[in-house]
Amino acid sequence: HHAARAVPALTHCLKDEQADVRRAAALALGKLGAPSEPSVGDLGQCLNDDNEDVRQAAATSLGYLCAMSAPMVPELEAKLNHDPSVQVRVSAAFAIGQVGAAASP
């Protein structure tokens, strides 16, 4: 699968010094779906990025990855309850909802 080959490079880009690169990589990983499962922990780390757009992209992508993001629910809940950005809180709520919907029968 071609998408799986992009995951290591995109995961590496989550640590780029440019916030726009980190944001774009986070969104791309979410859109790739299942091949991005190995990057869930790295996306979780991006929830604590200094840049609001990167945090929002990471939360949104964790939502796109649904059940694969279950290990990140505590971090998403922390963002929902404490992030200063309303956009990040909304994206965290979306992600928690997606994880929950994927987990129910």
All heavy atoms as an XYZ file, in Angstrom:
751
protein
N       0.850     -1.185      0.000
C       0.000      0.000      0.000
C       0.890      1.240      0.000
O       1.772      1.380      0.846
C      -0.917     -0.043      1.223
C      -2.088      0.876      1.121
N      -2.027      2.157      1.580
C      -3.322      0.706      0.608
C      -3.208      2.739      1.356
N      -3.999      1.873      0.765
N       0.669      2.146     -0.941
C       1.513      3.327     -1.091
C       1.435      4.262      0.108
O       2.432      4.864      0.487
C       1.148      4.102     -2.358
C       1.389      3.321     -3.602
N       2.639      2.897     -3.988
C       0.537      2.865     -4.552
C       2.550      2.233     -5.119
N       1.276      2.194     -5.490
N       0.256      4.394      0.700
C       0.088      5.312      1.829
C       0.986      4.928      2.995
O       1.547      5.796      3.658
C      -1.371      5.336      2.272
N       1.137      3.637      3.228
C       1.955      3.186      4.359
C       3.396      3.676      4.228
O       4.052      3.946      5.243
C       1.910      1.669      4.467
N       3.868      3.831      2.991
C       5.238      4.290      2.795
C       5.408      5.759      3.167
O       6.516      6.193      3.483
C       5.679      4.065      1.359
C       5.976      2.598      1.096
C       6.614      2.420     -0.243
N       5.579      1.935     -1.149
C       5.622      2.005     -2.452
N       6.646      2.543     -3.053
N       4.652      1.530     -3.188
N       4.340      6.517      3.147
C       4.419      7.945      3.480
C       4.417      8.188      4.990
O       4.866      9.236      5.450
C       3.246      8.687      2.850
N       3.919      7.224      5.757
C       3.729      7.438      7.201
C       5.031      7.785      7.927
O       5.053      8.747      8.705
C       2.990      6.247      7.841
C       2.983      6.345      9.359
C       1.564      6.182      7.301
N       6.145      7.065      7.727
C       7.359      7.442      8.463
C       7.821      8.875      8.160
O       8.216      9.602      9.089
C       8.401      6.413      7.995
C       7.592      5.232      7.565
C       6.328      5.810      6.975
N       7.751      9.290      6.901
C       8.168     10.653      6.557
C       7.235     11.682      7.177
O       7.684     12.703      7.714
C       8.215     10.818      5.046
N       5.933     11.422      7.116
C       4.975     12.355      7.717
C       5.148     12.416      9.227
O       5.073     13.495      9.825
C       3.544     11.951      7.355
C       3.157     12.198      5.900
C       1.832     11.514      5.584
C       3.071     13.687      5.602
N       5.388     11.270      9.844
C       5.602     11.236     11.297
C       6.833     12.058     11.658
O       6.822     12.816     12.634
C       5.736      9.783     11.783
O       4.546      9.073     11.414
C       5.900      9.717     13.297
N       7.877     11.941     10.861
C       9.090     12.735     11.082
C       8.768     14.233     10.975
O       9.290     15.046     11.750
C      10.164     12.335     10.072
C      11.426     13.111     10.204
N      12.327     12.900     11.232
C      11.927     14.134      9.461
C      13.326     13.750     11.109
N      13.115     14.511     10.035
N       7.896     14.592     10.042
C       7.534     16.007      9.840
C       6.754     16.587     11.021
O       6.672     17.807     11.166
C       6.735     16.177      8.556
S       7.728     15.977      7.065
N       6.189     15.731     11.884
C       5.484     16.231     13.073
C       6.435     16.953     14.024
O       5.996     17.684     14.904
C       4.806     15.071     13.820
C       3.661     14.376     13.097
C       3.188     13.181     13.913
C       2.510     15.336     12.834
N       7.737     16.748     13.845
C       8.732     17.386     14.700
C       9.481     18.511     13.973
O      10.476     19.022     14.472
C       9.712     16.329     15.213
C       9.042     15.321     16.125
C       9.977     14.192     16.507
C       9.406     13.242     17.524
N       8.088     12.727     17.274
N       8.996     18.897     12.797
C       9.637     19.965     12.023
C       9.602     21.271     12.804
O       8.692     21.502     13.612
C       8.903     20.135     10.688
C       9.704     20.955      9.690
O       9.582     22.201      9.712
O      10.453     20.338      8.908
N      10.586     22.133     12.568
C      10.594     23.410     13.293
C       9.501     24.354     12.812
O       9.108     25.274     13.535
C      11.965     24.070     13.222
C      12.415     24.422     11.826
C      13.851     24.941     11.776
O      14.715     24.383     12.478
O      14.087     25.911     11.030
N       8.979     24.142     11.604
C       7.925     25.000     11.057
C       6.546     24.468     11.449
O       6.198     23.334     11.127
C       8.026     25.051      9.531
C       9.316     25.655      9.020
C       9.404     27.141      9.301
O       8.425     27.871      9.193
N      10.595     27.588      9.682
N       5.760     25.307     12.098
C       4.426     24.900     12.540
C       3.540     24.475     11.369
O       2.767     23.526     11.485
C       3.756     26.019     13.333
N       3.651     25.155     10.232
C       2.817     24.800      9.072
C       3.122     23.383      8.584
O       2.219     22.675      8.137
C       3.022     25.793      7.924
C       2.344     27.130      8.187
O       1.500     27.206      9.108
O       2.662     28.100      7.468
N       4.381     22.993      8.661
C       4.769     21.637      8.258
C       4.184     20.625      9.241
O       3.637     19.587      8.832
C       6.306     21.502      8.163
C       6.730     20.057      7.902
C       6.854     22.428      7.066
N       4.291     20.927     10.532
C       3.734     20.021     11.553
C       2.226     19.871     11.379
O       1.678     18.768     11.445
C       4.061     20.527     12.967
C       5.545     20.535     13.272
C       5.870     20.726     14.739
N       5.270     21.878     15.377
C       5.786     23.117     15.382
N       6.929     23.375     14.761
N       5.171     24.084     16.026
N       1.540     20.993     11.133
C       0.087     20.970     10.956
C      -0.297     20.151      9.727
O      -1.181     19.296      9.790
C      -0.457     22.397     10.820
C      -1.972     22.460     10.684
C      -2.442     23.875     10.387
N      -1.995     24.340      9.101
C      -2.537     23.976      7.925
N      -3.559     23.151      7.890
N      -2.054     24.453      6.796
N       0.379     20.385      8.619
C       0.066     19.663      7.384
C       0.332     18.165      7.536
O      -0.452     17.334      7.060
C       0.882     20.231      6.222
N       1.417     17.812      8.207
C       1.739     16.391      8.413
C       0.682     15.730      9.287
O       0.242     14.608      9.006
C       3.125     16.251      9.051
N       0.249     16.430     10.326
C      -0.780     15.865     11.211
C      -2.072     15.615     10.438
O      -2.678     14.544     10.559
C      -1.032     16.798     12.396
N      -2.484     16.589      9.635
C      -3.711     16.416      8.861
C      -3.573     15.286      7.833
O      -4.501     14.494      7.646
C      -4.088     17.719      8.162
C      -4.633     18.814      9.083
C      -4.828     20.110      8.308
C      -5.928     18.376      9.741
N      -2.422     15.207      7.187
C      -2.208     14.154      6.189
C      -2.280     12.771      6.835
O      -2.880     11.848      6.272
C      -0.862     14.357      5.497
N      -1.705     12.627      8.008
C      -1.742     11.331      8.691
C      -3.187     10.932      8.992
O      -3.563      9.774      8.833
C      -0.907     11.378      9.972
C       0.604     11.331      9.734
C       1.351     11.770     10.982
C       1.047      9.946      9.295
N      -4.006     11.883      9.406
C      -5.406     11.581      9.682
C      -6.151     11.159      8.426
O      -6.961     10.237      8.459
N      -5.842     11.802      7.313
C      -6.537     11.487      6.068
C      -6.103     10.146      5.480
O      -6.859      9.529      4.741
C      -6.337     12.614      5.058
C      -7.089     13.864      5.480
C      -6.900     15.010      4.516
C      -7.669     16.219      5.032
N      -7.423     17.406      4.252
N      -4.896      9.683      5.825
C      -4.433      8.390      5.323
C      -5.184      7.228      5.971
O      -5.247      6.142      5.410
C      -2.934      8.214      5.570
C      -2.004      9.004      4.671
C      -0.563      8.769      5.086
C      -2.201      8.643      3.212
N      -5.703      7.452      7.172
C      -6.465      6.394      7.834
C      -5.591      5.296      8.410
O      -4.533      5.556      8.975
N      -6.021      4.050      8.234
C      -5.414      2.895      8.896
C      -3.886      2.817      8.796
O      -3.240      2.459      9.780
C      -6.047      1.605      8.387
N      -3.273      3.129      7.646
C      -1.806      3.041      7.610
C      -1.117      3.947      8.631
O       0.041      3.740      8.960
C      -1.455      3.470      6.180
C      -2.677      3.168      5.388
C      -3.830      3.434      6.328
N      -1.842      4.954      9.144
C      -1.247      5.903     10.090
C      -1.275      5.415     11.532
O      -0.789      6.116     12.425
C      -1.968      7.249     10.010
O      -1.742      7.840      8.750
N      -1.807      4.242     11.780
C      -1.912      3.777     13.172
C      -0.591      3.874     13.934
O      -0.590      4.285     15.104
C      -2.460      2.356     13.234
C      -2.706      1.908     14.659
C      -3.487      0.602     14.759
O      -3.698     -0.067     13.730
O      -3.877      0.268     15.883
N       0.575      3.557     13.334
C       1.829      3.674     14.096
C       2.144      5.097     14.554
O       2.967      5.283     15.451
C       2.901      3.180     13.114
C       2.175      2.364     12.111
C       0.791      2.968     12.013
N       1.491      6.092     13.977
C       1.780      7.487     14.322
C       0.860      8.051     15.404
O       0.998      9.215     15.772
C       1.688      8.361     13.076
O       0.343      8.468     12.648
N      -0.055      7.242     15.925
C      -1.030      7.756     16.903
C      -0.335      8.387     18.105
O      -0.710      9.466     18.553
C      -2.024      6.646     17.317
C      -2.793      7.027     18.577
C      -2.992      6.363     16.173
N       0.694      7.745     18.622
C       1.420      8.312     19.770
C       2.072      9.641     19.441
O       2.072     10.568     20.260
N       2.617      9.741     18.239
C       3.244     10.998     17.816
C       2.203     12.100     17.648
O       2.449     13.252     18.015
C       4.007     10.787     16.510
C       5.154      9.796     16.687
O       6.155     10.164     17.304
O       5.012      8.649     16.218
N       1.031     11.742     17.115
C      -0.052     12.718     17.017
C      -0.483     13.155     18.416
O      -0.782     14.325     18.648
C      -1.239     12.135     16.245
C      -1.065     12.048     14.734
C      -2.162     11.184     14.122
C      -1.071     13.435     14.108
N      -0.513     12.212     19.338
C      -0.850     12.543     20.724
C       0.119     13.553     21.314
O      -0.284     14.474     22.026
N       1.401     13.401     20.989
C       2.395     14.370     21.477
C       2.139     15.756     20.891
O       2.366     16.766     21.556
C       3.805     13.905     21.131
C       4.254     12.705     21.936
C       5.643     12.223     21.547
O       6.300     12.785     20.675
N       6.090     11.169     22.203
N       1.615     15.791     19.669
C       1.318     17.081     19.024
C       0.156     17.819     19.698
O      -0.026     19.013     19.479
C       1.015     16.886     17.546
S       2.461     16.468     16.571
N      -0.612     17.113     20.525
C      -1.680     17.787     21.267
C      -1.108     18.812     22.240
O      -1.823     19.685     22.712
C      -2.522     16.763     22.038
C      -3.369     15.808     21.196
C      -3.991     14.749     22.090
C      -4.440     16.573     20.429
N       0.186     18.690     22.539
C       0.841     19.627     23.453
C       1.757     20.611     22.729
O       2.576     21.270     23.355
C       1.625     18.849     24.508
C       0.698     18.025     25.372
O      -0.313     18.522     25.842
N       1.027     16.766     25.558
N       1.604     20.698     21.406
C       2.416     21.630     20.618
C       2.155     23.059     21.078
O       1.057     23.386     21.535
C       2.046     21.481     19.139
C       3.090     22.067     18.209
O       3.100     23.303     18.020
O       3.899     21.278     17.681
N       3.164     23.913     20.946
C       2.991     25.330     21.294
C       2.023     26.031     20.353
O       1.431     27.043     20.706
C       4.339     26.063     21.251
C       5.273     25.626     22.361
O       4.797     25.087     23.386
O       6.495     25.819     22.198
N       1.868     25.497     19.146
C       1.047     26.139     18.117
C      -0.380     25.589     18.140
O      -0.590     24.384     18.034
C       1.699     25.910     16.751
C       0.983     26.635     15.643
O      -0.058     26.174     15.176
N       1.523     27.758     15.224
N      -1.334     26.489     18.253
C      -2.751     26.121     18.317
C      -3.203     25.343     17.081
O      -3.958     24.368     17.188
C      -3.569     27.410     18.456
C      -5.043     27.267     18.273
C      -5.763     28.614     18.311
O      -5.194     29.606     18.818
O      -6.898     28.670     17.825
N      -2.749     25.754     15.899
C      -3.165     25.076     14.666
C      -2.661     23.635     14.620
O      -3.337     22.751     14.107
C      -2.673     25.834     13.430
C      -3.339     27.193     13.284
O      -4.473     27.362     13.779
O      -2.718     28.089     12.682
N      -1.466     23.408     15.144
C      -0.908     22.050     15.184
C      -1.720     21.197     16.161
O      -2.062     20.047     15.852
C       0.588     22.074     15.570
C       1.130     20.653     15.737
C       1.397     22.829     14.513
N      -2.050     21.760     17.317
C      -2.865     21.007     18.301
C      -4.220     20.652     17.707
O      -4.711     19.525     17.863
C      -3.043     21.817     19.595
C      -1.758     22.053     20.352
C      -1.973     22.546     21.776
N      -2.876     23.653     21.933
C      -2.542     24.945     21.830
N      -1.296     25.289     21.547
N      -3.446     25.884     22.026
N      -4.836     21.618     17.008
C      -6.145     21.369     16.400
C      -6.039     20.287     15.325
O      -6.877     19.388     15.252
C      -6.709     22.651     15.802
C      -8.076     22.431     15.168
C      -8.634     23.685     14.525
O      -7.957     24.689     14.386
N      -9.888     23.618     14.136
N      -5.010     20.354     14.483
C      -4.830     19.355     13.425
C      -4.612     17.971     14.019
O      -5.169     16.980     13.527
C      -3.649     19.742     12.537
N      -3.831     17.898     15.081
C      -3.579     16.600     15.715
C      -4.864     16.017     16.287
O      -5.157     14.827     16.096
C      -2.527     16.749     16.821
N      -5.655     16.845     16.961
C      -6.916     16.359     17.531
C      -7.871     15.910     16.426
O      -8.495     14.844     16.524
C      -7.563     17.444     18.396
N      -7.964     16.697     15.365
C      -8.844     16.340     14.245
C      -8.412     15.008     13.632
O      -9.240     14.132     13.370
C      -8.826     17.451     13.185
O      -9.321     18.660     13.783
C      -9.693     17.092     11.991
N      -7.121     14.846     13.414
C      -6.628     13.614     12.806
C      -6.837     12.413     13.711
O      -7.152     11.322     13.230
C      -5.155     13.752     12.439
O      -5.060     14.602     11.316
N      -6.680     12.598     15.008
C      -6.974     11.495     15.924
C      -8.443     11.102     15.807
O      -8.796      9.932     15.899
C      -6.592     11.872     17.357
C      -5.074     11.904     17.613
C      -4.764     12.600     18.930
C      -4.483     10.505     17.581
N      -9.310     12.086     15.551
C     -10.715     11.778     15.309
C     -10.912     10.981     14.035
O     -11.673     10.019     14.001
N     -10.186     11.352     12.985
C     -10.286     10.613     11.719
C      -9.839      9.159     11.881
O     -10.313      8.277     11.175
C      -9.421     11.251     10.631
C      -9.879     12.595     10.129
C      -8.971     13.481      9.574
C     -11.215     12.989     10.193
C      -9.362     14.716      9.091
C     -11.620     14.230      9.715
C     -10.690     15.089      9.168
O     -11.089     16.310      8.694
N      -8.898      8.929     12.804
C      -8.362      7.578     12.997
C      -9.240      6.732     13.927
O      -8.952      5.559     14.154
C      -6.923      7.655     13.515
C      -5.947      8.324     12.543
C      -4.567      8.447     13.164
C      -5.879      7.592     11.216
N     -10.301      7.336     14.448
C     -11.337      6.638     15.222
C     -10.761      5.720     16.290
O     -10.019      6.157     17.134
C     -12.285      5.889     14.290
S     -13.129      6.969     13.125
N     -11.126      4.453     16.249
C     -10.776      3.516     17.313
C      -9.270      3.377     17.512
O      -8.820      3.087     18.624
C     -11.399      2.150     17.040
N      -8.494      3.597     16.462
C      -7.030      3.517     16.607
C      -6.518      4.554     17.601
O      -5.443      4.398     18.171
C      -6.346      3.738     15.255
C      -6.570      2.614     14.268
S      -5.774      2.970     12.690
C      -7.051      3.936     11.876
N      -7.301      5.611     17.825
C      -6.879      6.698     18.712
C      -7.312      6.478     20.162
O      -7.068      7.338     21.004
C      -7.448      8.022     18.214
O      -6.928      8.319     16.944
N      -7.918      5.355     20.463
C      -8.404      5.106     21.830
C      -7.342      5.351     22.906
O      -7.655      5.918     23.957
C      -8.987      3.697     21.936
N      -6.062      4.981     22.677
C      -5.064      5.252     23.725
C      -4.864      6.741     24.016
O      -4.322      7.095     25.067
C      -3.773      4.637     23.162
C      -4.220      3.633     22.160
C      -5.496      4.190     21.579
N      -5.294      7.603     23.121
C      -5.091      9.042     23.289
C      -6.280      9.741     23.950
O      -6.239     10.946     24.164
C      -4.825      9.701     21.932
C      -3.537      9.290     21.270
S      -2.090      9.720     22.256
C      -1.502      8.078     22.670
N      -7.331      8.999     24.303
C      -8.520      9.640     24.884
C      -8.196     10.450     26.135
O      -8.684     11.578     26.272
C      -9.650      8.613     25.108
C     -10.760      9.191     25.972
C     -10.218      8.169     23.757
N      -7.360      9.965     27.066
C      -7.060     10.822     28.233
C      -6.435     12.159     27.843
O      -6.787     13.201     28.413
C      -6.090      9.970     29.065
C      -6.413      8.556     28.677
C      -6.786      8.621     27.210
N      -5.538     12.146     26.867
C      -4.921     13.391     26.410
C      -5.950     14.287     25.723
O      -5.952     15.504     25.897
C      -3.760     13.100     25.453
C      -2.521     12.568     26.149
C      -2.541     11.055     26.363
O      -3.586     10.404     26.130
O      -1.508     10.526     26.780
N      -6.833     13.671     24.930
C      -7.892     14.443     24.273
C      -8.839     15.054     25.302
O      -9.260     16.203     25.157
C      -8.664     13.551     23.291
C      -7.898     13.170     22.024
C      -8.561     11.993     21.332
C      -7.790     14.365     21.079
N      -9.159     14.296     26.343
C     -10.018     14.837     27.404
C      -9.345     16.012     28.099
O     -10.006     17.008     28.438
C     -10.391     13.742     28.398
C     -11.375     12.741     27.812
C     -11.648     11.562     28.726
O     -10.846     11.280     29.653
O     -12.683     10.896     28.501
N      -8.043     15.920     28.317
C      -7.310     17.034     28.933
C      -7.391     18.272     28.043
O      -7.572     19.396     28.535
C      -5.855     16.637     29.183
N      -7.272     18.087     26.719
C      -7.379     19.218     25.788
C      -8.796     19.792     25.816
O      -8.983     21.002     25.819
C      -7.021     18.790     24.362
C      -5.576     18.441     24.174
C      -4.705     19.679     24.186
C      -3.724     19.670     25.318
N      -2.923     20.859     25.460
N      -9.789     18.902     25.844
C     -11.188     19.340     25.878
C     -11.443     20.215     27.103
O     -12.136     21.223     27.030
C     -12.111     18.115     25.885
C     -13.606     18.392     26.032
C     -14.141     19.202     24.868
C     -14.361     17.073     26.142
N     -10.876     19.840     28.211
C     -11.150     20.537     29.471
C     -10.239     21.732     29.736
O     -10.614     22.615     30.500
C     -11.043     19.554     30.638
C     -12.146     18.523     30.596
O     -13.288     18.844     30.292
N     -11.814     17.283     30.874
N      -9.047     21.768     29.129
C      -8.069     22.769     29.575
C      -7.391     23.577     28.473
O      -6.670     24.520     28.777
C      -6.979     22.098     30.417
C      -7.521     21.359     31.605
N      -8.160     21.985     32.656
C      -7.553     20.029     31.878
C      -8.548     21.072     33.530
N      -8.196     19.885     33.086
N      -7.559     23.222     27.194
C      -6.829     23.980     26.174
C      -7.399     25.392     26.075
O      -8.620     25.568     26.092
C      -6.915     23.283     24.813
C      -5.823     23.772     23.877
O      -6.001     24.831     23.243
O      -4.781     23.094     23.811
N      -6.528     26.404     25.967
C      -7.029     27.780     25.875
C      -7.752     28.077     24.550
O      -8.513     29.033     24.470
C      -5.765     28.629     25.994
C      -4.626     27.720     25.703
C      -5.064     26.340     26.043
N      -7.540     27.241     23.535
C      -8.141     27.487     22.225
C      -9.475     26.767     22.083
O      -9.555     25.547     22.240
C      -7.192     26.998     21.125
O      -7.886     26.850     19.901
N     -10.511     27.516     21.734
C     -11.822     26.896     21.526
C     -11.773     25.929     20.346
O     -12.411     24.879     20.379
C     -12.938     27.947     21.381
C     -12.807     28.723     20.081
C     -14.293     27.309     21.479
N     -10.977     26.248     19.311
C     -10.875     25.352     18.163
C     -10.267     24.006     18.560
O     -10.695     22.960     18.083
C     -10.038     25.981     17.034
C     -10.771     27.034     16.248
C     -10.757     28.408     16.915
O     -10.027     28.640     17.873
N     -11.562     29.309     16.416
N      -9.273     24.040     19.422
C      -8.650     22.798     19.883
C      -9.641     22.011     20.731
O      -9.762     20.788     20.588
C      -7.344     23.078     20.663
C      -6.783     21.800     21.286
C      -6.304     23.717     19.742
N     -10.391     22.704     21.572
C     -11.385     22.006     22.411
C     -12.459     21.355     21.544
O     -12.871     20.215     21.796
C     -11.991     22.978     23.430
C     -10.976     23.468     24.461
C     -11.604     24.150     25.666
N     -12.503     25.236     25.346
C     -12.152     26.520     25.239
N     -10.903     26.886     25.420
N     -13.056     27.440     24.963
N     -12.926     22.063     20.511
C     -13.936     21.496     19.600
C     -13.369     20.277     18.875
O     -14.035     19.241     18.761
C     -14.422     22.569     18.597
C     -15.217     21.946     17.467
C     -15.255     23.614     19.314
N     -12.139     20.363     18.392
C     -11.526     19.230     17.694
C     -11.322     18.045     18.639
O     -11.491     16.893     18.242
C     -10.189     19.643     17.070
O     -10.415     20.579     16.035
N     -10.970     18.323     19.883
C     -10.816     17.251     20.868
C     -12.162     16.571     21.122
O     -12.239     15.337     21.205
C     -10.230     17.803     22.167
N     -13.223     17.368     21.215
C     -14.559     16.791     21.421
C     -14.951     15.918     20.228
O     -15.488     14.818     20.402
C     -15.582     17.905     21.626
N     -14.675     16.393     19.014
C     -14.931     15.619     17.803
C     -14.204     14.274     17.870
O     -14.777     13.220     17.616
C     -14.490     16.414     16.570
C     -14.276     15.562     15.339
C     -15.339     15.112     14.592
C     -12.983     15.238     14.940
C     -15.144     14.312     13.461
C     -12.766     14.453     13.800
C     -13.863     13.994     13.073
N     -12.907     14.331     18.225
C     -12.102     13.113     18.252
C     -12.618     12.124     19.282
O     -12.748     10.917     19.004
C     -10.638     13.456     18.541
N     -12.960     12.621     20.462
C     -13.497     11.730     21.510
C     -14.784     11.090     21.029
O     -15.015      9.892     21.231
C     -13.690     12.517     22.829
C     -12.319     12.934     23.397
C     -14.481     11.684     23.842
C     -12.403     13.990     24.478
N     -15.633     11.862     20.364
C     -16.872     11.321     19.817
C     -16.624     10.253     18.763
O     -17.301      9.217     18.737
N     -15.638     10.473     17.902
C     -15.314      9.497     16.859
C     -14.785      8.191     17.467
O     -15.139      7.100     17.038
C     -14.290     10.070     15.885
C     -14.817     11.208     15.049
C     -15.963     10.770     14.150
O     -17.117     11.104     14.404
N     -15.657     10.023     13.133
N     -13.910      8.325     18.472
C     -13.362      7.134     19.138
C     -14.497      6.366     19.803
O     -14.602      5.149     19.672
C     -12.273      7.523     20.167
C     -11.863      6.299     20.986
C     -11.062      8.114     19.453
N     -15.388      7.085     20.482
C     -16.513      6.441     21.155
C     -17.462      5.776     20.189
O     -17.923      4.656     20.427
N     -17.750      6.444     19.063
C     -18.654      5.867     18.068
C     -18.054      4.598     17.460
O     -18.774      3.632     17.206
C     -18.941      6.887     16.971
N     -16.750      4.589     17.267
C     -16.096      3.424     16.682
C     -16.071      2.262     17.657
O     -16.049      1.096     17.255
C     -14.670      3.781     16.267
N     -16.104      2.571     18.949
C     -16.010      1.517     19.970
C     -17.359      0.885     20.268
O     -17.419     -0.220     20.797
C     -15.412      2.091     21.247
N     -18.468      1.581     19.943
C     -19.776      0.994     20.275
C     -20.211     -0.017     19.209
O     -19.876      0.150     18.044
C     -20.826      2.081     20.473
O     -20.654      3.144     19.603
N     -20.953     -1.021     19.634
C     -21.329     -2.091     18.696
C     -22.299     -1.619     17.614
O     -23.050     -0.725     17.782
C     -21.996     -3.140     19.571
C     -22.246     -2.505     20.886
C     -21.423     -1.248     20.969
